[in-house]
Amino acid sequence: MVKADNNKKDNEIPETKETITILKSEYEALKAANDEKDAFQDKYLRAHAEFENARKRIEKDKADSLKYANECFILDFLPIIDSLEISEKHIKEAKDFKAVQEGVDMIHVLIQKFLKDIGVEKIKALGEKFDPHFHEAVETADLKDKEEGMIVEELKPGYTFNGKLLRPASVKIIKHGG
């Protein structure tokens, strides 16, 4: 009987060794999986931190862009202001109003060039057919020798900015019978 018990114990030992080997193998697999999970967790946390830093940096850049967006505009406009100040000084001392008029005309040309350079264009109105997309009729005239709907006077100029209407031109148009 003892022998049988020994056999039984011998049978149990291999099963226990096998079980221990399996458990060790499973433990190593779980440990490796846990290490891999920790590595992924670390990568996730780093990526999340980088994303947040990038988001904050982009928000700051956007705020700075908005804050300083008009810097070039202002730098380009300063010479016009300088010219106005010089002409103002000369107007006070002027005896020749033709020279004053020429100075004002030069400033007007500078302003028109500046506006064109930034994408602002004056809407052509006088002599054109009325277009409600670009013109606002504020007065009418009944002139029989002109076609109805033609613009005969521009009361206030209209402007577009990069093709988008900023302000319609206020105009006087021909309207027959009214």
C-alpha positions in Angstrom: 0.0 0.0 0.0 2.8 2.3 0.7 4.0 1.6 -2.7 0.7 2.6 -4.1 0.8 5.7 -2.1 4.2 6.4 -3.4 3.0 5.8 -6.9 0.1 8.1 -6.2 2.6 10.7 -4.8 4.8 10.2 -7.8 1.8 10.8 -10.0 0.9 13.9 -8.1 4.4 15.4 -8.3 4.5 15.5 -12.0 1.1 17.1 -12.1 2.2 19.7 -9.6 5.4 20.4 -11.5 3.4 20.7 -14.6 0.9 23.0 -12.9 3.7 25.1 -11.5 5.3 25.3 -14.9 1.9 26.4 -16.4 1.3 28.9 -13.6 4.8 30.3 -14.1 4.2 30.6 -17.8 0.8 32.3 -17.2 2.4 34.6 -14.6 5.1 35.6 -17.1 2.5 36.2 -19.8 0.4 38.3 -17.4 3.5 40.2 -16.2 4.5 40.8 -19.9 0.9 42.0 -20.7 1.0 44.3 -17.6 4.3 45.7 -18.7 2.9 46.2 -22.2 -0.2 47.9 -20.7 2.1 50.2 -18.6 4.1 51.0 -21.7 0.9 51.9 -23.7 -0.4 53.9 -20.7 2.9 55.8 -20.6 2.7 56.4 -24.4 -0.9 57.6 -24.1 -0.1 60.0 -21.3 2.9 61.4 -23.2 0.8 61.8 -26.4 -2.0 63.4 -24.5 0.4 65.9 -22.8 2.0 66.7 -26.2 -1.5 67.2 -27.7 -2.5 69.5 -24.9 0.8 71.5 -25.3 0.3 71.8 -29.0 -3.4 72.9 -28.5 -2.3 75.6 -26.1 0.5 76.7 -28.4 -2.0 76.9 -31.4 -4.5 78.9 -29.3 -1.7 81.3 -28.3 -0.5 81.6 -31.9 -4.1 82.2 -33.0 -4.6 84.9 -30.3 -1.4 86.6 -31.3 -2.3 86.4 -35.0 -5.6 88.2 -34.3 -4.0 90.7 -32.0 -1.4 91.7 -34.6 -3.4 91.0 -37.8 -3.6 94.6 -38.7 0.1 95.4 -38.2 0.9 95.3 -41.9 -2.3 97.3 -42.6 -1.2 100.0 -40.1 2.4 100.1 -41.4 1.1 100.7 -44.9 -1.4 103.3 -43.8 1.1 105.4 -41.8 2.7 107.2 -44.9 -0.8 108.4 -45.8 -1.3 109.8 -42.3 2.2 111.4 -42.6 1.1 113.0 -45.9 -2.1 114.4 -44.4 -0.2 115.9 -41.5 2.3 117.6 -43.9 -0.5 118.9 -46.1 -2.3 120.2 -43.0 0.8 122.1 -42.0 1.1 123.5 -45.6 -2.6 124.5 -45.7 -2.2 126.7 -42.7 0.7 128.5 -44.5 -0.7 128.3 -48.0 -1.3 131.2 -50.2 -1.6 129.1 -53.4 -4.7 127.0 -53.1 -3.9 125.2 -56.4 -0.9 123.7 -54.7 -3.1 122.7 -51.8 -5.5 121.0 -54.2 -2.7 119.1 -55.8 -1.5 117.9 -52.4 -4.9 116.7 -51.5 -5.2 115.0 -54.9 -1.9 113.2 -54.3 -3.1 112.0 -50.9 -6.3 110.7 -52.5 -4.2 108.8 -55.0 -2.2 107.3 -52.2 -5.4 106.2 -50.4 -6.9 104.6 -53.5 -3.6 102.7 -54.2 -3.5 101.6 -50.6 -7.1 100.3 -50.7 -6.5 98.5 -54.0 -3.3 96.9 -52.6 -5.3 95.4 -49.7 -8.1 94.2 -51.9 -10.6 97.0 -51.7 -12.1 98.2 -55.0 -14.5 100.9 -55.8 -17.7 99.8 -57.5 -18.2 101.3 -61.0 -21.6 103.0 -61.0 -21.9 106.1 -63.2 -23.2 105.2 -66.6 -23.8 101.6 -65.6 -27.0 99.6 -65.6 -28.4 99.5 -62.0 -27.5 96.2 -60.3 -29.2 95.7 -56.9 -26.2 93.5 -55.8 -23.8 96.4 -56.0 -26.0 99.6 -56.1 -28.6 101.1 -53.8 -31.0 103.4 -55.6 -31.7 106.4 -53.3 -33.0 108.8 -55.9 -34.7 108.6 -59.3 -34.8 110.9 -62.3 -37.2 110.9 -65.2 -35.0 111.6 -68.3 -36.7 110.5 -71.5 -33.5 110.4 -73.5 -31.9 107.8 -71.2 -32.6 104.1 -70.8 -34.6 103.2 -67.6 -32.4 101.7 -64.9 -29.2 103.5 -65.9 -27.2 105.2 -63.2 -26.9 109.0 -63.8 -25.3 110.0 -60.6 -23.2 108.4 -57.9 -24.1 109.9 -54.5 -21.8 107.8 -52.4 -19.3 105.3 -53.8 -19.6 101.6 -53.0 -16.7 99.2 -52.3 -15.9 95.5 -52.5 -13.2 93.7 -50.5 -11.7 90.7 -52.3 -14.8 90.4 -54.3 -17.2 90.6 -51.4 -19.5 93.6 -51.1 -18.5 96.0 -48.3 -20.9 98.8 -49.1 -23.2 99.3 -52.1 -22.9 102.5 -54.1 -25.7 105.0 -53.4 -27.0 106.1 -56.8 -29.6 108.1 -58.7 -31.2 106.0 -61.5 -33.5 106.7 -64.4 -37.1 105.7 -63.8 -39.7 106.6 -66.5 -43.2 107.6 -65.5 -42.6 108.0 -61.9 
